[in-house]
């Protein structure tokens, strides 16, 4: 009897494992995790060396961990328990408060003497890049933005690390170096400070700014360009557009890490031009003529930052066919998206490239081919010193 029971138990256990494996293998086309905002492990490629070295089996272990059937459901249950039962202040690397979600910073301090040297080197590289743009007849502007945790660093609980000890000296040394090397630097942290950091300028549940914060950055940039160049480009005002807020629930990137379990009543804003500007639009070489705001088809659909320009693209081109106006190139990561919904209105052609995904040309080769009149780099302060992707100016 015991033998039969053991056999039944063993067979059942093996059957469950086999079923999980079969279901997992049937859904192996998933490449990214929307909730975790990262790429998932890919199926390991067999080779003699990684087989003998054990990396092949480790690869399968990592793949199975990422793709196991029911993984998201189990993680969501675990997240719910930590949020509502254990009431942890930090869940999935998110600092959870009643009215705001912030990125968790590891505790501890380190030597920040490197900031001056790093700022000098970065500013020097940007000066060299600016000279290159000018040699081709263009003007270069660098828009520096605070990330959400930086913008709201005063809202961390007293017992949490808010990184103020490094943020202030980093912004100071970076601004000084940019001034020293004569780079056209738009310091939006300083601008936002002068406006007393309005709460509505940044999302309470996402690492990006809100449309209002992007609007303030756009106006500051355009005013600077006009003052420097005398181009007298049109800057949108309240009379030119109506700003509306969508009724849809907004899923910010911080809340996404919490499986959407901390909705805080946030709504995304967008603009409607009173006199629309006709344009043609291309995404990664394909003409789409898509709207700059990807609005949902019903008021209940959950939306995210992707409503601005429809998400990240390696290359976006918008042509308004007004040849009396200059052409612009903007590059950077997703922080450019919300600004792009406004910037295109001032130019004959606006190109946007994200060097994390665009691989056909280097940024210099791209500029040499298209010769934009205005080149704009948009970076948040977590990426000031990053030299890859949009920080690679070679």
PETANOR-V684482 format. One record per residue. N is the residue number from 1. D_FIRST is the distance of its C-alpha to the first C-alpha in whole Angstrom. Layout:
# PETANOR-V684482
n->{N,N}
d_first->{D_FIRST,D_FIRST}
This chain:
# PETANOR-V684482
n->{1,2,3,4,5,6,7,8,9,10,11,12,13,14,15,16,17,18,19,20,21,22,23,24,25,26,27,28,29,30,31,32,33,34,35,36,37,38,39,40,41,42,43,44,45,46,47,48,49,50,51,52,53,54,55,56,57,58,59,60,61,62,63,64,65,66,67,68,69,70,71,72,73,74,75,76,77,78,79,80,81,82,83,84,85,86,87,88,89,90,91,92,93,94,95,96,97,98,99,100,101,102,103,104,105,106,107,108,109,110,111,112,113,114,115,116,117,118,119,120,121,122,123,124,125,126,127,128,129,130,131,132,133,134,135,136,137,138,139,140,141,142,143,144,145,146,147,148,149,150,151,152,153,154,155,156,157,158,159,160,161,162,163,164,165,166,167,168,169,170,171,172,173,174,175,176,177,178,179,180,181,182,183,184,185,186,187,188,189,190,191,192,193,194,195,196,197,198,199,200,201,202,203,204,205,206,207,208,209,210,211,212,213,214,215,216,217,218,219,220,221,222,223,224,225,226,227,228,229,230,231,232,233,234,235,236,237,238,239,240,241,242,243,244,245,246,247,248,249,250,251,252,253,254,255,256,257,258,259,260,261,262,263,264,265,266,267,268,269,270,271,272,273,274,275,276,277,278,279,280,281,282,283,284,285,286,287,288,289,290,291,292,293,294,295,296,297,298,299,300,301,302,303,304,305,306,307,308,309,310,311,312,313,314,315,316,317,318,319,320,321,322,323,324,325,326,327,328,329,330,331,332,333,334,335,336,337,338,339,340,341,342,343,344,345,346,347,348,349,350,351,352,353,354,355,356,357,358,359,360,361,362,363,364,365,366,367,368,369,370,371,372,373,374,375,376,377,378,379,380,381,382,383,384,385,386,387,388,389,390,391,392,393,394}
d_first->{0,4,5,5,6,9,10,11,12,14,15,16,18,20,21,23,24,25,27,29,30,31,33,34,36,37,39,41,44,45,47,48,47,49,48,48,51,50,49,46,44,45,43,43,46,44,47,46,48,45,42,43,44,41,43,41,38,39,41,38,36,40,40,36,37,40,38,35,34,34,36,39,37,35,39,41,38,38,42,42,41,43,46,45,43,44,47,48,51,50,48,47,50,52,54,53,56,57,60,59,57,58,57,55,57,56,57,60,63,65,68,70,73,72,73,76,76,73,75,78,77,75,78,80,78,78,82,82,80,82,85,84,83,87,88,87,89,86,85,82,80,77,76,73,71,69,65,64,62,66,68,66,65,67,64,62,61,63,60,59,60,63,64,68,69,69,69,73,74,72,74,77,77,76,79,82,81,81,84,86,85,86,83,83,80,79,78,76,74,78,79,76,77,80,79,77,74,73,70,69,70,67,63,61,58,59,60,63,66,67,70,72,72,72,75,77,76,77,81,81,81,83,86,85,86,89,90,90,91,93,91,91,88,87,84,82,83,82,85,83,80,78,75,72,68,65,63,60,58,58,55,57,55,54,52,51,49,48,46,49,48,52,54,57,60,61,63,65,68,70,74,76,79,82,83,80,81,80,78,76,73,71,68,67,69,68,71,69,72,69,70,70,68,65,64,61,62,61,61,57,56,55,58,58,61,61,63,66,67,63,62,62,64,65,68,70,74,75,79,81,84,87,88,91,88,86,83,80,77,74,71,69,65,64,67,69,68,69,72,72,72,76,77,78,80,83,83,84,80,77,75,72,70,66,66,63,62,66,66,69,72,72,74,77,77,76,79,81,80,81,83,82,85,83,79,77,74,72,70,68,68,65,66,70,69,66,68,65,65,68,69,70,74,74}
